[in-house]
Amino acid sequence: METKGFSLWLMPEGEQYKRFSGIISDLGKRYKGPRFEPHITLLGDIERGKEDVFNRANQLAQVVKPFNVKLDRTEYSNEYFKCVFARAEEEYEFMKAGDIARRFFYMESQKFMPHLSLLYGNYSEDIKKEIVSKLKINEEVPVNCLHVAETKGEPEEWKILRKIPFR
């Protein structure tokens, strides 16, 4: 499924990055799904010029403090980009960062359901249930920076353009 524009991502680092990347890669290989970077989308579908996105992202990073994202269960849905995912708890600092991001980009009406996707695609409910039953995710992901990603085209084409530390 093709997308357009830019996104603001929160990403695991170090061993957590390797582990989530491995899960995404393994599921993609097994179910012939796309590969993508492990990330939690703070704001997506941003249709602005690249420099404007960078400027607003820099401003956002100045007002958001580092926080932890608690991933506490694995779920599935019928949405392509939320096929199988780790649900994030809606903790105050995390939700506040999402609210601020939507205000900075004048996208207040965009819904925010915090999660880290593990598999993209359209699969049967049986397949999704089987995957979820085998994946037990319950951990905190420390977040101390914002990643600006260009999310045009297919997920394999997406690329991170900039990493901006929080203040």
GUVEX-684493 format. One line per 3 residues: number of its first residue (from 0); their letters; for each residue x negated, y, z negated of N, C-alpha, C, CB. Coordinates in nm, 2 decimals, always signed. Atoms other than C-alpha are relative to their C-alpha. Glycine has a CB too. Example, Ala and Ser with C-alpha at 12.3 -4.5 7.8 and 13.67 -1.06 7.14 Angstrom:
// GUVEX-684493
0	as	-0.09/-0.12/+0.00/-1.23/-0.45/-0.78/-0.09/+0.12/+0.00/+0.10/+0.00/-0.12; +0.09/-0.11/+0.00/-1.37/-0.11/-0.71/+0.08/+0.11/-0.08/-0.04/+0.05/+0.14
This chain:
// GUVEX-684493
0	met	-0.09/-0.12/+0.00/+0.00/+0.00/+0.00/-0.09/+0.12/+0.00/+0.10/+0.00/-0.12; +0.08/-0.11/-0.01/-0.14/+0.33/+0.10/+0.04/+0.12/-0.09/+0.00/+0.05/+0.15; -0.03/-0.11/+0.08/-0.16/+0.64/-0.12/-0.06/+0.13/+0.06/-0.04/-0.02/-0.15
3	kgf	+0.06/-0.13/-0.05/-0.26/+1.01/-0.08/-0.04/+0.08/-0.12/+0.09/+0.07/+0.09; +0.03/-0.09/+0.10/-0.42/+1.28/-0.27/-0.11/-0.04/-0.10/+0.12/+0.04/-0.08; +0.10/+0.02/+0.11/-0.62/+1.28/-0.60/+0.07/-0.05/-0.12/-0.08/+0.13/-0.02
6	slw	-0.05/+0.04/+0.13/-0.58/+1.13/-0.94/-0.10/+0.03/-0.11/+0.03/-0.15/+0.00; +0.09/-0.01/+0.12/-0.72/+1.19/-1.29/+0.00/-0.13/-0.08/+0.04/+0.13/-0.09; +0.01/+0.14/+0.07/-0.84/+0.87/-1.45/-0.08/+0.01/-0.13/-0.07/-0.10/+0.09
9	lmp	+0.07/+0.03/+0.12/-0.95/+0.76/-1.79/-0.06/-0.14/+0.02/+0.08/+0.02/-0.13; +0.06/+0.13/-0.03/-1.20/+0.47/-1.76/-0.07/-0.06/-0.12/-0.09/+0.02/+0.12; +0.08/+0.07/+0.10/-1.34/+0.21/-1.99/-0.15/+0.01/+0.04/+0.04/-0.15/-0.02
12	ege	+0.14/-0.01/-0.03/-1.72/+0.21/-2.01/-0.07/-0.13/-0.05/-0.07/+0.12/-0.05; +0.09/+0.11/+0.05/-2.00/-0.05/-2.07/+0.06/-0.13/+0.01/-0.02/+0.03/-0.15; -0.05/+0.14/-0.01/-1.89/-0.40/-2.16/+0.15/+0.00/+0.03/-0.02/-0.06/-0.14
15	qyk	-0.14/+0.00/-0.03/-1.52/-0.30/-2.15/+0.03/+0.02/+0.15/+0.07/+0.11/-0.08; -0.01/-0.02/-0.14/-1.56/-0.18/-1.80/-0.03/-0.13/+0.08/-0.10/+0.11/+0.05; +0.03/+0.13/-0.07/-1.73/-0.50/-1.69/+0.11/-0.10/-0.02/-0.13/-0.05/-0.06
18	rfs	-0.11/+0.10/+0.03/-1.46/-0.71/-1.86/+0.12/+0.03/+0.08/+0.03/-0.01/-0.15; -0.12/-0.03/-0.08/-1.17/-0.53/-1.70/-0.02/-0.01/+0.15/+0.05/+0.14/-0.04; +0.03/+0.01/-0.14/-1.34/-0.51/-1.37/+0.00/-0.15/+0.04/-0.14/+0.06/+0.03
21	gii	+0.00/+0.15/-0.03/-1.39/-0.89/-1.38/+0.14/-0.05/+0.00/-0.08/-0.07/-0.11; -0.14/+0.05/+0.00/-1.03/-0.95/-1.47/+0.07/+0.05/+0.13/+0.08/+0.06/-0.12; -0.07/-0.06/-0.12/-0.91/-0.72/-1.18/-0.06/-0.08/+0.12/-0.03/+0.15/+0.01
24	sdl	+0.06/+0.07/-0.11/-1.16/-0.89/-0.94/+0.05/-0.14/+0.01/-0.15/+0.00/-0.01; -0.05/+0.14/+0.01/-1.06/-1.24/-1.05/+0.14/-0.02/+0.05/-0.02/-0.06/-0.14; -0.14/+0.00/-0.03/-0.69/-1.17/-1.02/+0.02/+0.03/+0.15/+0.08/+0.09/-0.08
27	gkr	-0.01/-0.04/-0.14/-0.74/-1.00/-0.68/-0.04/-0.11/+0.09/-0.08/+0.12/+0.02; +0.05/+0.11/-0.08/-0.94/-1.29/-0.55/+0.11/-0.12/+0.00/-0.13/-0.05/-0.05; -0.09/+0.11/+0.01/-0.70/-1.55/-0.68/+0.14/+0.02/+0.07/+0.03/-0.03/-0.14
30	ykg	-0.13/-0.03/-0.06/-0.38/-1.38/-0.56/+0.00/+0.09/+0.13/+0.09/+0.07/-0.10; +0.02/-0.08/-0.13/-0.53/-1.20/-0.25/+0.06/+0.14/-0.02/+0.07/-0.07/+0.11; -0.03/-0.14/+0.03/-0.47/-0.86/-0.41/-0.11/+0.09/+0.02/+0.06/+0.02/-0.14
33	prf	+0.11/-0.10/-0.02/-0.67/-0.54/-0.36/-0.09/+0.01/-0.13/+0.06/+0.13/+0.03; +0.10/-0.03/+0.11/-0.98/-0.47/-0.57/+0.01/+0.15/-0.03/-0.14/-0.05/+0.03; +0.00/-0.14/+0.04/-0.99/-0.14/-0.76/-0.07/+0.02/-0.13/+0.15/+0.06/-0.01
36	eph	+0.07/-0.03/+0.13/-1.17/+0.03/-1.05/+0.09/-0.01/-0.11/-0.07/+0.14/+0.01; -0.08/+0.00/+0.12/-1.04/-0.03/-1.40/+0.02/+0.15/-0.04/-0.06/-0.09/-0.11; -0.03/-0.13/+0.04/-0.86/+0.29/-1.50/+0.14/+0.02/-0.06/-0.02/+0.10/+0.12
39	itl	-0.13/-0.04/+0.05/-0.58/+0.45/-1.68/+0.03/+0.14/+0.06/+0.01/+0.01/-0.17; -0.03/-0.13/-0.07/-0.41/+0.72/-1.47/+0.06/+0.10/-0.10/+0.09/-0.03/+0.12; -0.06/-0.11/+0.08/-0.36/+1.04/-1.66/+0.10/+0.08/+0.08/-0.12/+0.09/-0.06
42	lgd	-0.09/-0.07/-0.09/-0.21/+1.21/-1.36/-0.04/-0.05/+0.14/-0.02/+0.16/-0.01; +0.02/+0.05/-0.14/-0.17/+1.08/-1.00/+0.08/+0.08/+0.10/+0.04/-0.14/+0.01; -0.07/-0.06/-0.12/-0.04/+1.19/-0.66/-0.02/+0.16/+0.00/+0.14/-0.03/-0.01
45	ier	+0.03/-0.14/+0.00/-0.21/+1.53/-0.69/-0.03/+0.04/+0.14/-0.12/+0.04/-0.10; +0.02/-0.04/-0.13/-0.18/+1.70/-0.36/-0.04/+0.15/+0.01/+0.13/-0.02/+0.09; +0.06/-0.13/+0.00/-0.41/+2.00/-0.38/-0.13/-0.01/+0.07/-0.01/+0.06/-0.15
48	gke	+0.14/+0.00/-0.06/-0.74/+2.11/-0.23/-0.10/-0.06/-0.10/-0.04/+0.14/+0.04; +0.10/+0.06/+0.09/-1.05/+1.93/-0.37/-0.05/+0.10/-0.10/-0.11/-0.06/+0.08; +0.06/-0.09/+0.09/-1.20/+2.24/-0.52/+0.10/+0.05/-0.11/-0.05/+0.13/+0.07
51	dvf	-0.10/-0.04/+0.10/-0.87/+2.34/-0.69/+0.01/-0.12/-0.10/+0.13/+0.02/+0.07; -0.01/+0.11/+0.09/-0.85/+1.99/-0.84/-0.12/-0.01/-0.09/+0.01/-0.14/+0.08; +0.12/+0.00/+0.09/-1.21/+2.01/-0.97/+0.01/+0.11/-0.10/-0.12/+0.02/+0.09
54	nra	-0.02/-0.11/+0.09/-1.14/+2.35/-1.12/+0.10/-0.03/-0.11/+0.04/+0.13/+0.07; -0.10/+0.03/+0.10/-0.83/+2.24/-1.30/-0.04/-0.11/-0.09/+0.14/-0.03/+0.07; +0.05/+0.11/+0.08/-0.99/+1.92/-1.41/-0.10/+0.05/-0.10/-0.06/-0.11/+0.09
57	nql	+0.10/-0.05/+0.09/-1.28/+2.11/-1.56/+0.07/+0.08/-0.11/-0.10/+0.10/+0.08; -0.07/-0.07/+0.11/-1.04/+2.34/-1.75/+0.07/-0.10/-0.09/+0.11/+0.09/+0.07; -0.06/+0.10/+0.08/-0.85/+2.04/-1.87/-0.10/-0.07/-0.10/+0.07/-0.11/+0.09
60	aqv	+0.10/+0.07/+0.09/-1.16/+1.87/-2.00/-0.05/+0.09/-0.11/-0.12/-0.04/+0.09; +0.04/-0.09/+0.10/-1.24/+2.18/-2.20/+0.10/+0.01/-0.12/-0.02/+0.14/+0.06; -0.10/+0.00/+0.10/-0.92/+2.15/-2.40/+0.04/-0.13/-0.06/+0.13/+0.07/+0.05
63	vkp	-0.03/+0.13/+0.05/-0.89/+1.78/-2.45/-0.12/-0.06/-0.08/+0.03/-0.10/+0.12; +0.10/+0.06/+0.08/-1.09/+1.61/-2.72/-0.01/-0.15/+0.02/+0.02/+0.03/-0.16; +0.01/+0.15/-0.02/-1.22/+1.25/-2.70/+0.10/-0.07/-0.09/-0.14/-0.05/-0.03
66	fnv	-0.10/+0.08/+0.07/-0.97/+0.99/-2.82/-0.01/-0.14/+0.04/+0.15/+0.06/+0.02; +0.00/+0.14/-0.04/-0.90/+0.62/-2.81/+0.14/-0.04/+0.06/-0.03/-0.09/-0.13; -0.13/+0.06/-0.06/-0.64/+0.44/-2.59/+0.01/-0.14/-0.05/+0.00/+0.01/+0.15
69	kld	-0.02/+0.13/+0.05/-0.50/+0.14/-2.76/+0.09/-0.08/+0.10/+0.08/+0.00/-0.14; -0.07/+0.10/-0.09/-0.41/-0.14/-2.51/+0.05/-0.11/-0.09/-0.09/-0.05/+0.12; -0.05/+0.10/+0.10/-0.18/-0.37/-2.71/+0.09/-0.11/+0.06/+0.08/+0.08/-0.10
72	rte	-0.08/+0.11/-0.06/+0.01/-0.60/-2.47/-0.01/+0.00/+0.15/+0.15/+0.00/-0.05; +0.00/+0.01/-0.14/+0.02/-0.73/-2.12/+0.14/-0.02/+0.05/-0.09/-0.12/+0.05; -0.14/+0.01/-0.05/+0.33/-0.68/-1.91/+0.00/+0.00/+0.15/+0.08/+0.13/-0.05
75	ysn	-0.01/+0.00/-0.15/+0.45/-0.69/-1.55/+0.13/+0.08/+0.04/+0.01/-0.14/+0.06; -0.12/-0.07/-0.05/+0.70/-0.49/-1.34/+0.01/-0.03/+0.15/-0.02/+0.16/-0.02; -0.03/+0.02/-0.15/+0.84/-0.48/-0.98/-0.07/+0.11/+0.08/+0.14/-0.01/+0.02
78	eyf	+0.07/-0.11/-0.07/+0.63/-0.17/-0.90/-0.14/-0.05/+0.05/-0.02/+0.12/-0.08; +0.12/+0.05/-0.06/+0.34/-0.24/-0.66/-0.13/+0.03/-0.09/-0.02/+0.07/+0.14; +0.11/-0.04/+0.08/+0.09/-0.04/-0.87/+0.00/-0.03/-0.15/-0.02/+0.15/+0.02
81	kcv	-0.02/+0.05/+0.14/+0.22/-0.18/-1.20/+0.04/-0.14/+0.00/+0.10/+0.09/-0.08; -0.04/+0.14/-0.02/+0.25/-0.54/-1.09/-0.03/-0.07/-0.13/-0.08/-0.06/+0.11; +0.04/+0.05/+0.13/+0.05/-0.67/-1.40/-0.09/+0.10/-0.06/-0.07/-0.14/+0.02
84	far	+0.08/-0.10/+0.06/-0.09/-0.43/-1.65/-0.01/-0.02/-0.15/+0.07/+0.14/+0.03; +0.02/-0.01/+0.14/-0.21/-0.37/-2.00/+0.07/+0.13/-0.05/-0.15/-0.01/-0.05; -0.08/-0.12/+0.04/+0.04/-0.13/-2.17/-0.08/+0.07/-0.11/+0.14/-0.04/-0.06
87	aee	+0.07/-0.08/+0.10/-0.11/+0.15/-2.37/+0.10/+0.06/-0.10/-0.08/+0.12/+0.06; -0.09/-0.06/+0.10/+0.04/+0.27/-2.70/+0.01/+0.15/+0.03/-0.05/-0.02/-0.14; -0.03/-0.14/-0.03/+0.19/+0.62/-2.67/-0.04/+0.08/-0.12/+0.14/+0.03/+0.04
90	eye	+0.06/-0.08/+0.12/-0.04/+0.78/-2.94/+0.00/+0.14/+0.03/-0.13/-0.06/-0.04; -0.01/-0.15/-0.02/-0.03/+1.15/-3.00/-0.11/+0.06/+0.09/-0.01/+0.06/-0.14; +0.10/-0.07/-0.08/-0.37/+1.26/-2.86/+0.01/-0.04/+0.15/-0.14/-0.04/-0.06
93	fmk	-0.01/+0.05/-0.14/-0.32/+1.04/-2.55/+0.12/+0.07/+0.07/+0.02/-0.15/+0.00; -0.12/-0.06/-0.06/+0.03/+1.17/-2.48/-0.02/+0.15/+0.02/+0.12/-0.03/-0.08; +0.03/-0.14/-0.01/-0.08/+1.53/-2.55/-0.09/+0.03/+0.12/-0.07/+0.05/-0.13
96	agd	+0.09/-0.01/-0.12/-0.36/+1.49/-2.29/+0.08/-0.01/+0.13/-0.11/-0.10/+0.00; -0.09/+0.01/-0.11/-0.10/+1.38/-2.04/+0.09/+0.12/+0.02/+0.09/-0.13/-0.01; -0.09/-0.12/+0.00/+0.13/+1.67/-2.12/-0.08/+0.12/+0.05/+0.06/+0.03/-0.14
99	iar	+0.09/-0.11/-0.04/-0.16/+1.92/-2.08/-0.03/-0.02/+0.15/-0.12/+0.01/-0.09; +0.03/+0.02/-0.14/-0.26/+1.76/-1.75/+0.11/+0.04/+0.09/-0.05/-0.15/+0.02; -0.12/-0.03/-0.08/+0.09/+1.78/-1.61/+0.02/+0.16/+0.01/+0.12/-0.07/-0.05
102	rff	-0.02/-0.14/+0.00/+0.11/+2.15/-1.71/-0.11/+0.07/+0.08/-0.01/+0.06/-0.14; +0.11/-0.06/-0.08/-0.24/+2.24/-1.56/+0.02/-0.02/+0.15/-0.13/-0.07/-0.05; -0.02/+0.03/-0.14/-0.13/+2.09/-1.23/+0.14/+0.03/+0.05/-0.04/-0.14/+0.03
105	yme	-0.14/-0.03/-0.03/+0.23/+2.21/-1.24/+0.08/-0.12/+0.05/+0.01/+0.11/+0.11; -0.07/+0.12/-0.03/+0.36/+1.86/-1.23/+0.07/-0.06/-0.12/-0.11/-0.11/+0.05; -0.07/+0.04/+0.12/+0.57/+1.85/-1.54/+0.10/-0.10/+0.01/+0.07/+0.12/-0.06
108	sqk	-0.11/+0.10/-0.02/+0.84/+1.63/-1.39/-0.06/-0.14/+0.03/+0.08/+0.05/+0.12; +0.06/+0.13/-0.02/+0.59/+1.35/-1.32/+0.02/-0.09/-0.13/-0.14/+0.01/+0.04; -0.02/+0.09/+0.11/+0.67/+1.05/-1.54/-0.14/-0.05/-0.05/+0.09/-0.13/+0.03
111	fmp	+0.13/+0.05/+0.06/+0.39/+0.92/-1.77/+0.02/-0.13/-0.08/-0.07/+0.11/-0.09; -0.01/+0.13/+0.08/+0.38/+0.55/-1.87/-0.14/-0.05/+0.00/+0.11/-0.10/+0.08; +0.14/+0.03/+0.01/+0.03/+0.49/-1.99/-0.03/-0.15/+0.00/-0.05/+0.05/-0.13
114	hls	+0.03/+0.14/-0.02/-0.12/+0.16/-1.88/-0.13/-0.01/+0.08/+0.11/-0.07/+0.08; +0.12/+0.03/-0.08/-0.43/+0.00/-1.72/+0.05/-0.12/+0.09/-0.12/-0.04/-0.09; -0.04/+0.10/-0.09/-0.33/-0.20/-1.41/-0.11/-0.11/+0.01/+0.04/+0.06/+0.14
117	lly	+0.09/+0.12/-0.01/-0.48/-0.55/-1.37/+0.02/-0.06/+0.14/+0.02/-0.10/-0.11; -0.03/+0.05/-0.13/-0.32/-0.65/-1.04/+0.10/+0.08/+0.07/+0.05/-0.15/-0.01; -0.10/-0.07/-0.09/-0.15/-0.46/-0.76/+0.06/-0.10/+0.09/-0.07/+0.12/+0.08
120	gny	-0.06/+0.08/-0.10/+0.10/-0.62/-0.53/+0.15/-0.03/-0.03/-0.07/-0.13/+0.01; -0.14/+0.04/+0.02/+0.44/-0.77/-0.49/+0.00/-0.15/-0.01/+0.09/+0.05/+0.13; +0.01/+0.14/+0.02/+0.45/-1.12/-0.64/+0.13/-0.05/-0.07/-0.12/-0.04/-0.09
123	sed	-0.12/+0.06/+0.07/+0.72/-1.35/-0.77/+0.00/+0.02/-0.15/+0.02/-0.15/+0.04; -0.01/-0.02/+0.14/+0.84/-1.31/-1.12/-0.08/-0.12/-0.07/+0.14/+0.00/-0.05; +0.07/+0.12/+0.06/+0.70/-1.67/-1.19/-0.15/+0.02/-0.01/+0.04/-0.12/+0.08
126	ikk	+0.15/-0.02/-0.01/+0.35/-1.57/-1.08/-0.04/+0.10/-0.11/-0.04/+0.05/+0.14; +0.03/-0.11/+0.10/+0.36/-1.25/-1.29/+0.01/-0.05/-0.14/+0.09/+0.12/+0.02; -0.02/+0.06/+0.14/+0.49/-1.44/-1.60/-0.12/-0.09/-0.03/+0.13/-0.08/-0.01
129	eiv	+0.12/+0.09/+0.02/+0.21/-1.70/-1.56/-0.12/+0.08/-0.03/-0.02/-0.09/+0.12; +0.12/-0.08/+0.03/-0.06/-1.43/-1.54/+0.01/+0.07/-0.14/-0.01/+0.11/+0.11; -0.01/-0.06/+0.13/+0.08/-1.24/-1.84/-0.02/-0.09/-0.11/+0.14/+0.07/+0.00
132	skl	+0.01/+0.10/+0.11/+0.10/-1.55/-2.05/-0.14/-0.04/-0.03/+0.08/-0.13/+0.04; +0.14/+0.04/+0.01/-0.27/-1.61/-1.99/-0.09/+0.11/-0.05/-0.05/-0.06/+0.12; +0.08/-0.12/+0.03/-0.39/-1.25/-2.05/+0.04/+0.06/-0.14/+0.01/+0.10/+0.11
135	kin	-0.03/-0.06/+0.13/-0.40/-1.14/-2.41/-0.10/+0.12/-0.02/-0.01/-0.10/-0.12; +0.09/-0.12/+0.01/-0.53/-0.78/-2.43/+0.05/+0.08/-0.12/+0.01/+0.08/+0.13; -0.04/-0.08/+0.12/-0.53/-0.60/-2.76/-0.13/+0.07/-0.05/+0.06/-0.09/-0.12
138	eev	+0.13/-0.07/+0.03/-0.82/-0.34/-2.79/+0.02/+0.14/+0.02/-0.11/-0.06/+0.08; +0.00/-0.14/-0.02/-0.90/+0.02/-2.81/-0.11/+0.04/+0.10/-0.03/+0.07/-0.13; +0.09/-0.05/-0.10/-1.07/+0.20/-2.52/-0.04/+0.14/-0.04/+0.06/-0.01/+0.15
141	pvn	+0.05/-0.13/+0.03/-1.28/+0.50/-2.63/+0.00/+0.09/+0.13/-0.13/+0.01/-0.07; +0.00/-0.09/-0.12/-1.22/+0.79/-2.38/-0.06/+0.13/-0.04/+0.15/+0.02/+0.05; +0.07/-0.12/+0.02/-1.46/+1.08/-2.37/-0.02/+0.08/+0.12/-0.13/-0.02/-0.07
144	clh	+0.02/-0.08/-0.13/-1.44/+1.20/-2.01/+0.12/-0.03/+0.09/-0.13/-0.03/+0.06; -0.10/+0.00/-0.10/-1.21/+1.26/-1.72/-0.07/-0.04/+0.13/+0.08/+0.13/+0.01; +0.05/+0.04/-0.14/-1.27/+1.10/-1.37/+0.09/+0.05/+0.10/-0.02/-0.15/+0.01
147	vae	-0.08/-0.05/-0.12/-1.15/+1.28/-1.06/-0.02/-0.10/+0.11/-0.04/+0.14/+0.04; +0.01/+0.11/-0.11/-1.07/+1.01/-0.80/+0.08/+0.05/+0.12/+0.05/-0.13/-0.05; -0.07/-0.03/-0.12/-0.98/+1.06/-0.44/+0.08/-0.13/+0.03/-0.09/+0.04/+0.12
150	tkg	-0.08/+0.12/-0.01/-0.69/+0.81/-0.40/+0.08/+0.01/+0.13/+0.09/-0.01/-0.12; -0.07/+0.00/-0.13/-0.62/+0.84/-0.03/-0.03/-0.14/+0.06/-0.06/+0.11/+0.10; +0.01/+0.13/-0.07/-0.56/+0.52/+0.17/+0.03/-0.12/-0.09/-0.14/-0.01/+0.06
153	epe	-0.02/+0.12/+0.07/-0.58/+0.17/+0.04/-0.09/+0.00/-0.13/-0.04/-0.12/+0.09; +0.08/+0.00/+0.13/-0.71/+0.09/-0.32/-0.15/-0.02/+0.02/+0.06/-0.10/-0.09; +0.15/+0.03/-0.02/-1.04/-0.04/-0.18/-0.07/+0.12/+0.05/-0.01/-0.12/+0.10
156	ewk	+0.06/-0.12/-0.06/-1.10/+0.30/-0.02/-0.01/+0.11/-0.11/+0.08/+0.05/+0.12; +0.01/-0.10/+0.10/-1.05/+0.50/-0.34/-0.14/+0.02/-0.05/+0.10/-0.03/-0.12; +0.13/-0.02/+0.05/-1.35/+0.67/-0.48/+0.00/+0.11/-0.11/-0.10/+0.04/+0.11
159	ilr	+0.01/-0.10/+0.11/-1.45/+0.86/-0.79/-0.09/+0.11/+0.05/-0.06/-0.07/-0.13; +0.07/-0.12/-0.05/-1.57/+1.21/-0.70/-0.08/+0.07/-0.11/+0.09/+0.09/+0.07; +0.07/-0.07/+0.11/-1.66/+1.35/-1.04/+0.04/-0.05/-0.13/+0.04/+0.15/+0.01
162	kip	-0.03/+0.04/+0.13/-1.69/+1.26/-1.40/-0.03/+0.12/-0.09/-0.10/-0.12/-0.05; +0.00/-0.12/+0.08/-1.62/+1.54/-1.65/+0.02/-0.03/-0.14/+0.11/+0.11/+0.05; -0.02/+0.03/+0.14/-1.69/+1.50/-2.02/+0.10/+0.10/-0.07/-0.14/+0.02/-0.07
165	fr	-0.08/-0.08/+0.08/-1.44/+1.62/-2.27/-0.09/+0.09/-0.09/+0.10/-0.08/-0.08; +0.09/-0.09/+0.09/-1.56/+1.90/-2.50/-0.04/-0.06/-0.12/+0.08/+0.13/-0.03
